[in-house]
Amino acid sequence: MAETIAVSIDKNDQAQKPALSGLSLAQLEKCVLDLGLPKFRAKQLHTWIYAKNARSFAEMTDLSKDLREKLEASFRVPLLEIADLEVSRDGTRKYLFKLPDGKLVESVLMRFEDRDTLTACVSSQVGCAVGCTFCATGYLGFKRNLTVQEIVDQVLCIQRESGERVANLVYMGQGEPLLNCDNVVESIKLILNSVGIGARHITVSTSGIVPGINQLAAANLPVTLALSLHAPDRLTREEIVPITKKYSIPAVMQSVRDYINTTRRRVTIEYVLLKGINDSDEQARMLADMVQDLHCNVNLIPFNPTRNNAGEILYARPSIDRQKRFRDIAGRTGKTVTIRLERGTDIDAACGQLHNKYVLGQT
């Protein structure tokens, strides 16, 4: 059975204080200098926040009691608050975080039987403007971009709550990362330098924002790019991924090729399988032809049913046999084509589902 953990949100004055978690060393140095403290205190705070996952100043035992009290009077450690948490029978942990302005975003911690390391999926925006018709986040609409601190503190909050280290990071939560490209790039740099997750263990997903793909390539960060393609033909992709009307499939694929040439990194092609929409033999052949000369893997994702704002489920998941046939046809040119192992299917696993349920439950 899935376990739901009720988490109370502290609404006292502590929540109004500036948070230190998710700040760079340079930002921490400014904080301590503004408080009249020597600069080296910032390194101590940095170690406690990023290496030791401290939840509070009380845990920072190499600081004097007077210093801890002084810090406590001016700052708090975490930026985000846990509004809700669901734990799947497979160990997946789905977090709903409350931001300082009261808005909500989701993150997920995933564990897999075939590996020892843990993967976190983080959000980059509150809601999303892209409006993919099969995505629960798209039904939320776009509210705002997340700050660098809000992105990074998702990882740190996950580590603090779970007591475990995140080794792999994917920007595949709520929002389109490359419509918040400046903050996403800066958050990656901070995660590399402070959290200690390697660039080759970080993946950034996009629905095909051409200027963002080019900007990410120019940032010279050897992270993995994942393109949410979902259809190889224009009409189908325009229907389910409306941003296609602005950035055509040929333009997107050219930017992906440029990314590969610049970074020398293999990309991942993500493809949500929707029964009767994008799972035909012909579309599988078109996909195979499209990626034949691309340095990539293809990841097929069985649709996770989500309801739109009217409560309707617009799509269905193809049968296992249909999924496997699509995989076999799409892989006929020798590309690695896999069907994603699902995690957290017994909880609100898809992006936006927990947010929607929580909000509806409060009304």
N, C-alpha and C positions, 0 to 999 in steps of 0.2 A: 504493500500500500504506500502511496505517496504520503509524505509527512509535510504538514504545514506548520511552520514555526511562527507564532505570534510575536511580534517585536514591538515594544512600546517606544514611541519617539519622545525624546527629551525636549520639552518645549520651554525650558527655563532660560535664563539670561545667557547661559553658556553657549547656546546656539547662535547668539548674536555676535560672538567674538570672532575675529579673523582666525581662519584655520591655517595650520602650517603644513598639513599633509598635502602633497601634490605640488609643493613649491620647489623651485630649483635651489641649489646651494647659494647662488648669488642673491636670490630673493630672501632666503633665510638669513643671510648675512645682513641685509638691510633691516630685517625685523629686529635682530638682536642689537644692532647699532642704534636703531631708533629707540630701543628700550634702555640704552646706556650701558649695554653689556659688551665685553670684548668680542672681537670678531671670531675667535676660535670656538665660541659657544655654538656658532652655526654648524660647525662640523659635528659637534656632539649631537645636536638635534637631528642633523641629517642622518647620522648613523642609527639613532634610535628609531626614526620614522621609516627609513628605507631598508635597513639591514635587520633590525630587531622587531619591526612591526608593532611598535609601541602604540597602545590605545589611549594613553593618558600620560601626563607629566609625572604622575606618581610612580610610574614604572621606570622612570629614568634615574636609576639608583646611583649613578656616578655624579649626579648633580646634587648640590646641597639642598636641604629642605627649604631654606630661605629663597634660593634661586627657583626651585620648582613652584613655590607659592607666587613668586613674582611673575613667572611665565603664565601660571594658571590665571592670574588676575587680568592678564592682557590677551591671551590667546587660548585656542583649543587645538587639539591634534587633528581629528578627522574633519573633513569638510562635509562629507555626505552622511546622511542618516539612513538606516535601513528601515523602510516603511513596511516591507513584507519580504518573506523568504519562503520558498518552497523547495523541498528536497525530494528528489525522485528515488525510486527503488534502485536505480542503477548508479546512484551517487551524485547525479547532476544536481547542482544547486542554482536556483533561479532567484536573483535578487531584484527587488524593486527599491531603488534609491531615491530619497527625497533630496532635492537640491536646495540651496539656501533661499531661493525665491519660492519654494513650495512645489515647483514642478517635479515631475517624476520621470526617471529613465530606468532601463533594465540592463542587467549584466548576467552572465551565466558562467559558472565554473563547471567544466566537464572533465571527467576521468574516463579512460578507456582501458579495457582489459589487456590489450596488447602492448601497452606502454606504461612506464612508471611515472611519466611527467604529466602535469595538469595543464589544461588549456582554459584561458579566460576569454570570453567574448564581451566586448565593451561597446557602449553607445557613443556616438559622436554628435548627435543632435537630439533635441526634444521633439519627437515626431519626425516627419519626413515630408519633403515637398515633391518627391519623385512620383509617388502615387501608384506604385505597382499594384495591379488589381487583385493579386493573390496574397498580399502582405498586410498583416494586422496593423503594423506601424503606419502604413499609408493611410489607413482609415482615421488615424489621429489628426492628420494634417500637420503642417510645420509650425512649431512654436518659436524656437530659437536654436542657435548653435551652442554647443557646450564649450566652456573655456578649457584651456590646457589643464588647469588645476582640476577641473571637474572630470576630465577624461582620465588623468593619471590616478586620481584618488579612488576611482572605481577599482583599479587593480589592487591598491593598497588596502581598501576596505575588504575586498575578497580575501586577501591574505590574512588580515587581522581576524576576520570572523571564522574562517575555515581552519586557521592555524597551519596552513600549508603554503608552500611556495608555488607561484605561477611560473611555469617555464616557457609556455607558448601563449601568444596573444593574437587575437583576431579582431579587427575592426569590422564586425559584422552584426552589431546590435542595432538599436534604433538609429535611424538617420542615414544619410548618404555622406560617407566620410569626405569625399572629394568636393562636396559643396561647403565644407568647413576645412578646406585643405591647409590653410595657414596654421590653425590650431592643432590639426592632426599631425602635421609634420613636426611642430614644436613638441608635441606630447611624445612622439616617437623618440626624439632626441633626448628628452628627459628620462624616458623609460630606459633607453640604452645606457645613459650615464649614471642614473641613480637607482633604478629598480634592478637593473642587471639582466634584463632579458635581451638576448642577442638579436641582431637585425634579421638573421636568417630564420628566426623563430617567430617573426611578426608578419602577419598578413593583413593587407588593406583591401577591402572589398569595395567595388564600385559598380553602379548600374551602367556606367559608360559616359562619365563626364570628361569629355576630351581635354579641356584646359587643365582639369585636375590631374589627369593621368600624366600630362606633359610636365606639370609642376612637380609631381611626385618623382618623376624620372630625374628632373633637374636638381632635386634635393640631394641626390647622390647617396641615398640610403638603400642598402641592398636588401630591402624587404620584398616579400612576395606580393605581387598584384593578383587579385582575384576578380575576374570580370563576370558579373551576373548577366549572362547572355540570354538564357531562357527561351530563345527561339532563333532559328537561323534565317528566317524569311521576314521581310519587312512588315507585311500586313499583320502577321501574328505578333511580332515583337511590339509594334506600335499599339496593338490592342492591350497587351498585358504589361508592357513597360513603356508608358507614354513619353518618356524622355527621348525615345527613339525619333520622335518627330523633330527634335532639336538637334540631336547628334545621331546621324545615320549609322547604320551598321558598317558600311565601308569606312567611314571616318573613325569610328570607334576601333575597328580592327587595325587600321593603320597606326593609331596612337598606341595600341598594344604592341604592335611590332616595333615601333620606335622605343617603347619602354624596354623591351627585351634587348634591343641593340645597344641601348645606353647602359643598362644595369647588368646585362649578361645573366639575368635571372629567368628561370622558368616561371611562367604564369599558370594560374589555375582558371579554367573555364567552368563557372557554376551554371547549372541547368536544372531548374525546378520542373519536374514532370507533372503535367496537368492532363488528366484523362480527356482524350478527344480534342485537345487544343494544340499541344506541341509534342505529342508522343508518337506520331506516325512513322512508318518505315521511311517515307520520303524525307521527312524532317531529320531523321537520324542520318540518312545519306548526305543531306545538305550540310549537317553539322560536321560530319567526317571530312567532307571536301573543304569546308571552311577552315578547319584547323590543321589540315594535312601538313602544311609547311610551317606551322607555328611551334615554337618551343614551349610545349604546354602539357598539362594533364587535364582531363575532363572529369568533373565531379557531378554526378547525377543525384538530385535531391528529391525523394518522394514527397509530394505535397503534404503539408501538415494542415489539415482543415482549419480554416479561420473564418469567422463571421464578419460581415461588413457592418456598417452602422445601422442597417435595417434588420440586422439579425440573420441575414441570409448567408449560406455557404455557396459560393459561386462555382466552385470547382470540385473535382473529385480526384482521388489518387488512382493512377493506373494499377492494374493487377501486377503481382510479382512477375508473372510470365511476360507481360508487356514491358515492364522495366528491364528485364534481362534481355529481351529481344532488342530493345532500343540500344542498350549497352553494347551488345554484340555487333550490331550494324554500325554504330558510331565508332567502334574501335577497329573497324576493318582495315584501316590504313596503318595500324600498328601503335596508335596512341594509347596510353594508359587511360582507360575509362572505368571509373568505379561508381558504385551506388553507395551513397553516404550511409554510414552506420548511424542510426538515429539514437539520440540521447534525450532523456527527459520526456518521453512520449506520454507518461502518466501524469505529468503536470502541465502547466501553461508554458510549453516549451518554445513556441514560435514567437518571434519578436513582436511585441505589442500586446500579446494575449494577457499577460499578468497585469500590465498597466491598465488595460481595458476592464478586466475583472475587478481590480482594486477600486478603480474610480466608480464603477457601477455599484459596487458594494457599499460605497460611502454615501450614495444618493438615496 
